[in-house]
Amino acid sequence: MLRLSLLGWTQEEVSGKAQELWPEGKGVNQAQVSRLLCKNELDDFCIKISSDLSAGHPIDKIAKRYELAPILVWALALQGKGDAERLGYLP
């Protein structure tokens, strides 16, 4: 759920996907997803990753450390950057 949230999915979309994958699961509604994705926990998680990025750690190392797909770390690294800055990340 956290990964989908980081990718920009709404809580309703996350809830719908969870219900689709686990139809026998009860209580997988938007309110439950909201409780599971406590904003403070998500913020703390993103702050830790941002701190690692600021320290110059490679994307692959950060992804492995937090058990995330590298594309999610890239999304966080490029979040809020303009096109010129994003181009600077290209090899």
trRosetta pair geometry for C-beta under 8 A, 3 or more apart (Angstrom, degrees):
i j d omega theta_ij theta_ji phi_ij phi_ji
1 4 5.8 -54 -150 37 33 108
1 5 6.3 35 151 -20 66 107
1 14 5.3 78 -143 -174 85 131
1 18 6.9 4 -85 -67 104 126
1 33 6.1 -160 -155 -143 135 91
1 36 5.7 34 90 115 159 132
1 37 6.0 -124 135 -62 115 107
2 5 5.6 -56 -149 37 32 113
2 6 6.3 33 153 -20 66 105
2 37 6.5 163 -92 -112 65 94
2 42 6.9 -175 -137 -105 93 89
2 45 7.1 -29 -165 103 134 175
3 6 5.6 -53 -148 35 31 112
3 7 6.5 29 152 -17 63 106
3 68 6.8 168 -106 -132 102 88
3 69 7.3 75 -148 13 128 102
3 72 6.1 -80 -143 -93 84 150
4 7 5.6 -57 -151 37 34 112
4 9 4.2 -28 162 32 93 142
4 13 7.2 -151 163 108 124 101
4 14 4.8 146 100 -103 137 98
4 17 6.7 -171 -116 51 162 153
5 8 7.8 96 178 -33 31 10
5 9 6.1 -81 -86 60 34 86
5 11 7.6 22 -102 -82 103 65
5 14 6.3 -5 -62 -67 80 146
5 37 5.3 143 -69 -136 161 145
5 42 6.5 -83 122 -119 141 137
6 42 7.9 -169 -72 -152 81 105
6 46 7.8 169 -115 -84 103 101
6 68 7.9 -35 76 -140 165 132
6 72 5.3 50 116 -155 136 110
6 75 6.6 123 151 87 93 135
6 76 7.0 -38 -166 -60 114 102
7 72 6.8 -72 -67 -107 82 90
7 75 6.8 -110 -109 -105 54 178
9 13 4.3 -125 -171 89 97 126
9 14 5.2 119 119 -56 125 84
9 17 7.6 -27 -170 -2 155 137
10 13 4.7 98 53 5 77 101
10 14 7.1 -140 96 -3 41 85
11 14 5.5 -51 -145 38 36 113
11 15 6.1 40 153 -22 66 106
11 30 4.8 89 124 -151 109 84
11 33 4.6 158 -163 101 93 127
11 34 5.5 22 -144 -66 155 78
11 37 6.9 -149 -104 44 102 139
12 15 5.6 -53 -147 37 30 114
12 16 6.3 32 154 -20 63 106
12 30 5.2 -14 -85 -92 64 119
13 16 5.7 -52 -147 36 31 113
13 17 6.4 30 155 -17 64 105
14 17 5.9 -57 -150 37 30 109
14 18 6.3 30 153 -19 65 107
14 33 5.0 135 94 -148 118 145
14 37 7.6 64 86 -31 169 144
15 18 5.7 -56 -147 36 30 111
15 19 6.3 27 155 -16 65 107
15 28 5.8 159 -151 147 74 76
15 29 5.5 35 -155 -163 138 26
15 30 4.9 -82 -30 -71 156 54
15 32 7.3 116 -113 59 107 94
15 33 4.8 -109 -67 -25 91 138
16 19 5.8 -56 -147 38 30 109
16 20 6.3 32 152 -22 64 107
17 20 5.5 -53 -148 34 33 115
17 21 6.3 24 156 -13 67 108
18 21 6.0 -59 -144 42 29 104
18 22 6.1 -29 174 37 67 103
18 25 6.7 -73 153 77 96 150
18 28 4.3 -136 114 179 123 136
18 33 7.2 -179 6 -82 146 111
19 22 7.0 -78 -125 67 21 66
19 23 6.4 55 175 -104 63 55
19 25 7.0 -130 -109 67 52 105
19 28 5.2 179 -68 90 76 120
20 23 7.3 1 -146 -65 17 84
22 25 3.9 45 124 -13 115 121
22 28 6.8 113 77 -28 109 161
25 28 4.8 45 117 -23 120 127
27 32 4.9 120 153 -75 84 149
28 32 5.7 -105 -122 77 29 143
28 33 7.1 59 -170 -53 64 90
29 32 5.3 98 49 10 62 102
29 33 7.2 -120 105 -3 33 92
30 33 5.6 -56 -147 38 33 113
30 34 6.2 40 152 -26 66 105
31 34 5.5 -51 -150 32 31 117
31 35 6.7 31 152 -17 63 101
32 35 5.8 -52 -152 34 34 109
32 36 6.4 30 151 -16 66 107
33 36 5.6 -58 -147 40 33 110
33 37 6.0 5 161 4 69 113
34 37 6.3 -69 -137 53 24 91
35 38 6.8 2 -174 -66 37 80
37 41 7.3 -143 -169 68 37 112
37 42 5.8 30 -179 -52 83 124
38 41 4.3 77 72 6 98 108
38 42 7.0 -177 87 -8 50 85
39 42 5.7 -59 -149 39 33 110
39 43 6.1 34 154 -20 68 107
40 43 5.6 -53 -144 37 31 112
40 44 6.2 33 155 -20 65 105
41 44 5.7 -52 -146 36 31 112
41 45 6.3 33 154 -21 64 107
42 45 5.6 -54 -149 36 30 114
42 46 6.3 27 154 -15 65 107
43 46 5.8 -58 -147 40 30 108
43 47 6.2 33 154 -23 65 106
44 47 5.6 -53 -147 34 30 114
44 48 6.6 33 154 -21 63 102
45 48 5.9 -53 -155 31 30 111
45 49 6.7 23 151 -12 63 106
45 66 7.6 109 -166 -148 97 135
46 49 5.7 -55 -148 40 35 109
46 50 6.0 37 153 -20 68 108
46 76 6.3 -163 -141 -136 88 127
47 50 5.6 -54 -142 40 30 112
47 51 6.2 37 155 -25 64 104
48 51 5.7 -52 -150 32 28 114
48 52 6.7 28 152 -16 62 104
48 66 7.6 138 106 -87 120 128
49 52 5.7 -54 -153 36 35 111
49 53 6.4 36 149 -20 67 104
49 62 6.1 93 -144 -179 83 126
49 66 6.4 -28 -86 -32 104 160
49 73 6.5 -145 -164 -126 126 83
49 76 5.4 16 118 125 136 161
50 53 5.5 -52 -147 36 34 113
50 54 6.2 36 153 -20 66 105
50 76 6.8 -120 -70 160 77 114
51 54 5.7 -53 -147 37 30 112
51 55 6.4 29 153 -19 63 107
52 55 5.6 -56 -148 36 31 112
52 57 4.5 -46 175 39 88 135
52 61 8.0 -148 174 101 125 98
52 62 4.8 140 120 -108 140 114
52 65 7.3 -170 -123 61 163 153
53 56 7.9 62 172 -58 32 17
53 57 6.8 -81 -85 52 29 84
53 59 8.0 32 -108 -89 92 67
53 62 6.7 7 -65 -74 73 163
53 73 7.7 170 -76 -178 112 95
53 76 7.2 -158 -39 113 148 103
53 77 5.3 -178 -132 -106 144 91
57 61 5.2 -111 173 83 101 125
57 62 5.4 117 110 -56 119 96
58 61 4.6 90 64 6 87 105
58 62 7.1 -159 93 -5 44 86
59 62 5.9 -60 -150 38 31 109
59 63 6.2 32 154 -22 67 108
59 70 5.5 74 142 -154 108 98
59 73 5.0 152 -158 108 85 128
59 74 6.0 30 -146 -68 142 76
59 77 6.6 -64 -99 -29 107 153
60 63 5.6 -53 -145 35 30 114
60 64 6.4 29 157 -17 64 106
60 70 5.9 -18 -96 -100 59 124
61 64 5.9 -56 -149 37 29 109
61 65 6.3 33 152 -24 64 108
62 65 5.6 -54 -147 33 31 115
62 66 6.4 0 165 7 66 109
62 68 7.7 -24 126 50 78 117
62 73 5.0 134 96 -137 117 145
63 66 6.7 -75 -146 52 23 88
63 67 7.9 44 164 -134 56 3
63 68 4.9 -107 -144 76 69 81
63 69 6.5 -41 -155 139 123 14
63 70 4.3 -56 -67 -84 162 61
63 72 7.3 126 -118 57 96 90
63 73 4.7 -108 -70 -12 87 138
64 67 7.3 21 -169 -78 30 42
66 73 7.6 139 50 -79 126 109
68 72 4.5 -101 173 67 119 131
68 73 5.8 128 97 -44 129 91
69 72 5.1 98 64 -3 79 100
69 73 7.8 -155 96 0 46 83
70 73 5.5 -56 -154 38 45 110
70 74 6.2 48 149 -22 73 103
71 74 5.4 -50 -147 36 35 116
71 75 6.4 43 151 -26 64 100
72 75 5.5 -46 -150 29 34 115
72 76 6.7 31 152 -14 63 101
73 76 5.8 -53 -152 38 35 109
73 77 6.2 37 149 -22 67 107
74 77 5.5 -55 -143 37 33 113
74 78 6.1 13 163 -5 68 112
74 89 7.9 134 -147 152 93 149
75 78 6.3 -67 -143 46 24 98
75 79 6.4 48 153 -53 61 96
76 79 5.5 -32 -147 -3 32 122
77 89 7.1 121 127 -118 123 150
78 81 5.2 -91 -163 35 56 123
78 85 7.9 157 -140 111 72 99
78 86 5.3 55 -146 -113 114 97
78 89 6.7 -93 -86 7 102 161
81 85 3.9 -118 -174 92 110 129
81 86 5.2 140 108 -57 119 78
82 85 5.1 94 55 12 71 102
82 86 7.0 -133 101 -7 36 91
83 86 5.6 -56 -146 36 32 112
83 87 6.4 35 156 -23 66 103
84 87 5.8 -51 -152 31 31 113
84 88 7.0 39 148 -26 60 101
85 88 5.5 -49 -160 23 38 120
85 89 7.6 39 147 -22 62 96
86 89 6.0 -51 -167 22 41 113
86 90 7.9 53 141 -31 62 91
87 90 5.7 -35 -166 6 49 117
